[in-house]
Amino acid sequence: AEPVAGVGRFKANYAVERKIEPFYKGGKVQLDQTGQHLFCICGTRVNILDVASGAILRSLEQEDQEDITAFDLSPDNEVLVTASRALLLAQWAWREGSVTRLWKAVHTAPVATMAFDPTSTLLATGGCDGAVRVWDVVRHYGTHHFRGSPGVVHLVAFHPDPARLLLFSSAADTTIRAWSLQDQSCLAVMTAHYSAVTSLTFSADGHTMLSSGRDKICVVWDLRSHQATRTVPVFESVEAAVLLPEEPAPELGVKSKGLHFLTAGDQGLLRVWEAASGQCVYMQQQPLGPRQELTRCALARSANLLLTVTADHNLLLYETRSLQLQKQFAGYSEEVLDVRFLGPEDSHIVVASNSPSLKVFELQTMACQILHGHTDIVLALDVFRKGRLFASCAKDQSMCLWRMNKAGKVTRVAQGSGHTHSVGAICCSRLKETFLVTGSQDCTVKVWPVPEALLSKGAAPDGGPVLLQAQATQRCHDKDINSVAIAPNDKLLATGSQDRTAKLWALPQCQLLGIFSGHRRGLWCVQFSPMDQVLATASADGTVKLWALQDFSCLKTFEGHDASVLKVAFVSRGTQLLSSGSDGLLKLWTIKNNECVKTLDAHEDKVWGLHCSRLDDRALTGASDSCVILWKDVTEVEQAEEQARREEEVVKQQELDNLLHEKRYLRALGLAISLDRPHTVLTVIQAIRRDPEACEKLGATVLRLRRDQKEALLRFCVTWNTNSRHCHDAQAVLGVLLRHEPPEELLAYPGVQASLEALLPYTERHFQRLSRTLQAATFLDFLWHNMKLPTLPAAPSVAPSAL
């Protein structure tokens, strides 16, 4: 696999461009009155979503970092209160993301529910201790404490008329209690339900209340007599009932002015009931795929929006009057099993998570479509060359074909079944949209031709999905087939299995050409090189191997992953590999020298999905940590930055030399500090100290520096002080700082304590060495003064005659 002529530079690094993370893991969801913001619980945080874009605007977390058990937004949209497992209540200025007040809940067990009154001044909290408390959030004190409810109080609601000062609650005993805030007493105990009451909602005039329960009934109450006036059997366990506005809505079967309500429950359908007759006047169409029960339902009246939540944490927004679906959000994806880029320009991504439904996200707006078609968990995906047609396979032993139109809407156009076990591997033809191959736990592969009718420009067939027929079936391995790959010329098929081998087959009849054996454990992925006659295999033994298609020999082995390698992909036109492991790491390899160029660490669990964009500038990964990450190739950007940095350093070095030459020490010192190079700063200090008026020059220069520059200088002194050659320069700078800077100013420097701790031992050592040298010098001086040198004899005088 030699680099191909004309190939650009090797990749050196990827950076996280975008992360699609879980934002809702169950619990309460609430729309504000304008329908612009969506509030939902995600563990220790309350996330605030912008409904238009789907982006998380704020993530609010209490300082105790405990799970949020309840929250409520006031009717005027101004005040948000959250309750944590640590029994603390926090009042937020949620637009700024700051806590305005924190107080103890006084409950002896966590708060299970809370609700504001219509004036946004009173807040009721219901606790797991059976108590109901009322708080004045404006004046900041507790106003009422109601006892008498057995077990957990899981529902509280104020009467819509603030003048009546009524509060309703429901607890584990299935009764509804009406509390008078004026008399501080229980007005009535209303019994009609036989299991947990799930919602309370009031009519516009305030005389009627509707309650729903898991006992499959909804009860209409007269609030003047506190008596049940009608019980409506709804034949499903209801999680929420909503009273509709008293105006005709023909699309929902609401023709008369009487009371109508909407229910959401375990059947997964929204239904509208007429209270007077107890008749169901409207039922939503049954969605495809397995039934998903609805766990929440809430109405934002002024925004004309209805919010429902499914059991697998999808949030759906409907227009109230027609129940037309407006928006879909995927709150939590559990394990992500596969990901692919979609669209001719890679404008969308499709995600298969631990669910029978697929999620398609538009990358620009993050708008989500939830696709139903499979009846069990989708295991794998693949996309045809043009990017509009893609395929999925699942545990339900079937595969589906989907098409995305120019508007980005996806429909199911075909499906095929015939495998006798779950289908865990799928690959689409590479040249044209002519066929696809599936691999299954039943140890066989099937080749499915794509009918030409599906490739026409028209929309999906009118009669629903076309049924595909397998053209060839071949038993390939003795154990599960985990991966299938089609060669770039559509003539070869590679299969990788749990039986530790990969095999090469001729298409379309699946004749065996050869076996690649050498891995010590099962294979998770096989992939053809886009340029060379080479196959890459990734295995649970932690290695990636490259094989020659001519003689089935192993060309190279890449060792570096400490765990199973789950996916491998060729990048840089076949000269590099990108691999992902069950430890959450991605590794980038250069094939020519077997080198691991970069390890990318952003996932926390098994990375099952890996796909590269057509332009080879981005990569997409999905993992068991519920995260989907879009990676951007930042090699060129980083190289350009490095080049610019080097050029800037050369220019600054030249400027520094000039400043030293001109003896402009202050500028030179400031420039050297900004370069963050201790050795250069030391050179400047030494140049200043070589000056005849060194003492004054050094003091004057150091004291004119900015505070952050002095802090950096102190940091550098710590390094210089460890070396006996440079300690004098360090001590000279320290002397200036200690003599002229006030102690309180020095103590305010960040990290000054650590600096002093590092300076002291070396300074003591230098001081001891100087003391010893001084003693030795004094001793020499003493010796010199006490030496009695013998007087030299005078030279004999010579007579002139002798000369």
C-alpha positions, -999 to 999 in steps of 0.1 A, spaced: 0 0 0 24 27 -13 11 63 -13 -6 71 -46 8 99 -68 -10 132 -63 -22 123 -28 -22 152 -4 -5 152 30 -11 125 55 -36 133 82 -21 141 116 -50 149 138 -88 152 141 -107 175 165 -142 172 178 -164 195 157 -198 186 172 -211 162 199 -247 148 199 -252 139 236 -282 127 256 -301 157 270 -331 139 285 -330 107 305 -366 106 318 -386 126 342 -404 158 338 -404 179 306 -420 214 303 -425 240 276 -425 277 284 -457 296 276 -442 309 243 -432 275 231 -397 287 224 -379 268 252 -381 232 264 -370 223 299 -361 187 308 -343 167 334 -310 149 326 -295 134 358 -280 162 379 -290 189 354 -320 207 339 -313 213 302 -330 242 284 -334 236 247 -341 261 220 -372 245 202 -364 261 169 -328 248 165 -328 219 190 -296 233 206 -290 232 243 -290 268 254 -282 262 291 -275 233 314 -284 241 350 -268 221 378 -271 228 415 -239 232 435 -245 200 455 -243 181 421 -270 157 432 -297 143 409 -326 167 402 -359 151 415 -384 178 405 -386 213 388 -412 238 377 -412 269 356 -436 297 368 -465 307 345 -449 340 338 -418 322 325 -395 341 349 -388 318 378 -374 283 376 -371 262 408 -353 229 410 -351 203 438 -322 180 443 -318 146 461 -299 165 488 -332 182 498 -321 216 486 -343 239 465 -327 263 440 -344 294 425 -328 303 391 -325 333 369 -326 307 341 -318 330 312 -285 339 329 -279 305 343 -274 318 379 -289 307 412 -307 336 429 -316 317 461 -309 284 477 -328 270 506 -335 237 524 -367 219 514 -375 210 551 -390 177 538 -374 147 554 -372 129 520 -366 141 484 -392 164 467 -412 143 442 -432 171 425 -437 208 425 -461 234 410 -465 272 408 -498 290 415 -512 312 386 -497 344 401 -461 329 400 -457 338 437 -465 306 455 -448 273 450 -461 239 463 -438 210 469 -449 174 474 -424 151 491 -416 114 494 -423 119 531 -460 125 525 -459 162 533 -470 191 511 -454 225 517 -461 259 502 -435 286 497 -437 323 489 -409 327 463 -411 365 463 -408 370 501 -388 339 506 -405 320 534 -426 288 539 -463 296 542 -480 262 547 -473 227 558 -500 201 551 -497 166 566 -520 136 562 -511 121 528 -499 85 532 -467 77 512 -452 97 483 -470 128 472 -464 126 434 -488 153 422 -496 188 433 -516 215 414 -530 249 422 -566 259 413 -564 282 382 -584 310 401 -558 326 424 -586 341 445 -598 307 456 -565 297 472 -570 260 466 -543 234 463 -548 198 451 -525 169 458 -524 131 452 -504 106 470 -498 68 471 -533 61 485 -548 70 450 -570 98 466 -570 135 456 -569 159 485 -581 195 483 -564 219 507 -576 254 516 -547 278 519 -570 302 537 -581 278 564 -549 258 564 -569 226 563 -580 197 541 -613 206 525 -621 173 508 -607 138 501 -618 128 467 -619 91 459 -626 75 426 -594 60 413 -580 26 421 -543 32 412 -519 61 410 -534 94 398 -512 106 370 -525 141 361 -549 169 372 -561 195 348 -588 223 352 -614 238 329 -612 275 319 -641 285 343 -624 267 372 -655 247 381 -644 213 367 -613 192 372 -602 162 352 -580 135 367 -564 105 349 -550 73 363 -532 41 356 -565 23 364 -576 31 327 -602 57 337 -604 95 336 -627 112 361 -645 146 357 -650 164 391 -673 192 401 -651 215 422 -681 231 439 -692 198 455 -659 179 452 -679 150 437 -671 129 406 -697 138 380 -685 114 353 -661 85 350 -648 78 314 -632 44 308 -604 50 283 -591 14 281 -554 22 286 -532 31 315 -531 69 312 -499 89 320 -514 123 312 -548 138 303 -551 174 289 -583 194 287 -586 209 252 -597 245 247 -635 248 245 -637 256 209 -645 235 178 -616 216 163 -631 195 134 -598 178 126 -598 163 162 -635 154 160 -644 182 184 -677 195 170 -696 206 201 -687 231 227 -687 206 256 -657 194 276 -631 174 255 -599 160 267 -569 143 252 -552 112 267 -517 98 263 -507 64 277 -494 29 272 -510 24 238 -487 51 224 -515 70 206 -530 104 213 -568 101 217 -595 128 221 -626 120 242 -659 138 247 -665 141 284 -703 142 283 -707 110 263 -675 92 272 -669 86 234 -635 86 217 -639 111 189 -604 110 175 -575 85 175 -541 91 161 -529 69 133 -509 38 145 -472 45 138 -451 18 121 -429 -4 142 -434 -16 178 -458 4 200 -440 30 221 -459 40 252 -463 77 259 -449 87 293 -456 125 294 -479 149 277 -482 187 283 -499 216 267 -485 251 260 -518 269 253 -505 303 242 -480 286 218 -507 262 205 -482 233 211 -487 199 226 -456 180 239 -455 142 242 -427 120 254 -422 83 244 -408 56 266 -375 56 246 -371 93 254 -382 109 221 -399 142 225 -426 151 199 -442 185 194 -476 187 178 -498 216 167 -527 215 192 -557 220 168 -547 194 142 -521 172 160 -498 178 130 -462 168 140 -441 199 141 -408 188 157 -390 157 170 -361 155 194 -342 124 204 -335 128 241 -314 97 248 -301 71 225 -287 45 249 -260 25 230 -252 38 196 -246 8 174 -239 24 140 -237 58 123 -235 70 87 -233 102 67 -263 108 45 -270 130 15 -249 139 -16 -231 166 4 -230 146 37 -256 171 50 -274 145 73 -264 117 96 -283 85 104 -279 69 138 -289 33 149 -291 31 186 -304 4 210 -339 8 195 -361 -4 165 -363 32 153 -336 51 134 -328 88 139 -318 111 111 -303 144 120 -297 174 97 -263 186 107 -269 223 100 -301 226 122 -299 194 142 -336 188 132 -344 151 139 -366 126 121 -374 93 138 -379 65 114 -401 35 122 -399 3 101 -381 -24 121 -397 -42 150 -365 -50 169 -331 -33 176 -314 -20 144 -278 -33 144 -261 -19 112 -264 7 85 -248 14 51 -253 41 24 -251 38 -14 -226 59 -33 -249 88 -42 -259 93 -5 -297 93 -8 -305 56 -6 -294 37 25 -301 4 41 -305 -9 77 -306 -44 92 -319 -55 126 -325 -82 152 -360 -87 136 -342 -108 109 -349 -83 82 -333 -54 62 -349 -22 50 -341 3 23 -347 40 28 -347 70 5 -341 106 14 -357 131 -9 -343 166 -18 -361 182 11 -344 158 35 -375 137 43 -368 100 46 -392 72 36 -390 34 37 -390 21 1 -383 -16 4 -377 -44 28 -365 -79 27 -366 -109 50 -353 -144 48 -326 -148 74 -334 -171 103 -314 -151 129 -307 -114 136 -289 -96 108 -259 -78 121 -239 -68 90 -249 -50 58 -230 -35 28 -243 -16 -3 -228 -20 -38 -201 6 -44 -203 15 -81 -240 17 -88 -272 13 -67 -277 -23 -79 -275 -47 -50 -266 -51 -13 -253 -79 9 -264 -88 44 -246 -111 69 -264 -128 98 -260 -148 130 -274 -177 110 -238 -179 94 -251 -170 59 -249 -140 36 -276 -130 12 -273 -109 -20 -303 -86 -26 -308 -70 -60 -323 -35 -59 -353 -32 -83 -349 -5 -110 -383 9 -101 -368 21 -68 -341 41 -85 -365 62 -106 -368 99 -97 -404 94 -83 -412 91 -46 -417 59 -27 -441 34 -42 -478 41 -34 -484 7 -21 -459 10 7 -424 -7 8 -415 -31 -20 -406 -67 -9 -371 -76 -19 -361 -112 -29 -326 -126 -22 -307 -135 -54 -281 -157 -37 -277 -172 -2 -244 -187 9 -233 -203 42 -200 -186 48 -188 -193 83 -192 -216 113 -201 -187 137 -218 -153 136 -209 -130 106 -200 -97 121 -190 -77 90 -194 -78 52 -177 -55 27 -180 -51 -11 -149 -43 -32 -148 -9 -50 -154 -27 -83 -185 -46 -70 -169 -80 -80 -156 -92 -46 -172 -97 -12 -153 -100 21 -169 -115 52 -155 -114 88 -167 -137 115 -166 -147 151 -148 -179 140 -115 -157 137 -113 -158 99 -122 -135 70 -131 -149 36 -131 -136 1 -159 -144 -23 -167 -137 -60 -199 -119 -66 -227 -123 -76 -227 -161 -70 -206 -161 -38 -179 -186 -49 -151 -189 -22 -118 -175 -34 -97 -177 -3 -95 -175 35 -76 -150 56 -66 -167 89 -42 -153 115 -63 -134 141 -64 -150 175 -100 -139 182 -132 -131 164 -133 -104 136 -154 -73 141 -148 -55 108 -135 -61 72 -128 -33 48 -114 -31 12 -88 -4 4 -102 22 -21 -69 21 -40 -50 -11 -36 -56 -49 -37 -57 -50 1 -82 -60 28 -81 -46 63 -95 -66 92 -101 -55 128 -103 -81 156 -111 -87 192 -74 -96 197 -67 -59 196 -50 -58 162 -57 -45 127 -42 -66 99 -37 -59 62 -40 -88 38 -30 -91 1 -60 -102 -21 -37 -120 -45 -22 -146 -22 -42 -140 11 -9 -133 30 -7 -109 59 12 -78 48 11 -58 81 -2 -60 116 -10 -28 136 -7 -33 173 -16 -5 197 -52 -9 209 -54 -24 244 -89 -38 237 -110 -52 209 -108 -32 176 -145 -28 165 -142 -8 133 -116 1 107 -117 26 78 -93 37 51 -86 74 49 -62 96 29 -70 77 -3 -59 43 12 -26 54 27 -39 57 63 -63 38 86 -87 50 112 -96 23 138 -120 24 168 -118 2 199 -140 -11 228 -120 12 252 -135 43 235 -103 52 217 -98 60 180 -64 56 164 -50 70 132 -23 48 115 0 55 86 2 22 66 37 28 51 56 28 84 31 10 107 30 41 129 1 52 151 1 90 143 -26 100 168 -49 86 195 -82 104 198 -100 101 232 -135 116 234 -157 85 239 -161 67 272 -172 33 260 -172 10 230 -171 28 196 -193 6 175 -199 31 146 -173 48 124 -178 64 90 -158 89 69 -172 116 47 -168 116 9 -144 145 10 -124 126 36 -123 158 57 -146 146 85 -153 114 105 -183 103 124 -183 80 154 -210 65 177 -205 47 209 -221 28 238 -218 61 259 -248 74 239 -227 100 222 -223 106 184 -192 127 176 -184 145 144 -147 149 139 -130 174 117 -96 168 100 -75 197 115 -41 186 100 -38 215 76 -51 241 101 -26 229 127 2 229 102 -6 264 91 -8 275 128 26 259 135 41 276 105 27 310 115 39 304 150 75 296 138 75 327 115 63 349 144 90 335 167 117 343 141 104 379 138 102 383 176 137 368 180 151 393 155 133 421 173 147 410 206 182 410 193 177 445 180 163 458 213 192 443 233 217 458 209 200 492 214 199 487 252 161 491 253 158 466 281 122 472 292 108 464 257 132 434 254 122 420 287 85 424 280 89 407 246 109 378 260 82 372 287 54 373 261 73 346 241 71 325 273 107 313 270 126 313 303 160 310 287 154 341 265 142 361 295 174 349 313 195 362 284 179 396 287 184 397 325 221 388 320 225 415 294 210 441 318 234 429 346 264 433 324 256 470 321 279 492 342 249 506 360 234 472 364 218 476 399 197 507 390 190 494 355 176 460 367 155 476 394 141 502 371 133 477 344 117 450 365 95 475 384 81 490 352 67 456 341 30 448 343 17 426 371 12 396 349 48 400 336 61 401 371 42 370 380 58 352 350 92 365 360 88 351 395 78 318 379 110 318 358 131 327 388 121 294 404 136 275 374 168 295 373 173 292 410 177 255 407 210 259 387 241 273 405 252 290 372 220 311 369 211 315 406 227 349 409 204 363 382 174 347 399 185 362 433 190 396 417 155 397 403 141 383 436 160 410 455 143 437 434 109 422 439 113 417 476 127 452 482 103 472 462 70 452 460 47 454 491 43 419 507 5 419 503 10 426 466 34 396 463 11 373 482 -17 381 458 2 366 429 -14 333 418 8 303 427 31 324 449 30 298 477 43 270 455 69 294 441 82 303 476 82 266 486 104 258 455 127 289 461 135 283 497 155 250 497 177 261 467 182 296 481 194 281 515 218 258 496 232 287 476 235 308 508 254 279 525 277 276 495 284 314 496 290 312 534 315 284 529 333 303 501 333 335 522 348 316 552 375 301 529 383 336 515 385 351 550 408 323 561 431 330 531 432 366 540 440 358 576 469 335 565 482 361 542 484 387 570 500 364 595 527 350 572 562 361 582 582 360 550 621 359 555 638 391 543 658 384 512 696 389 514 709 420 496 727 413 464 766 416 467 779 448 452 803 442 423 834 464 419 835 484 387 869 471 380 855 437 376 832 447 348 
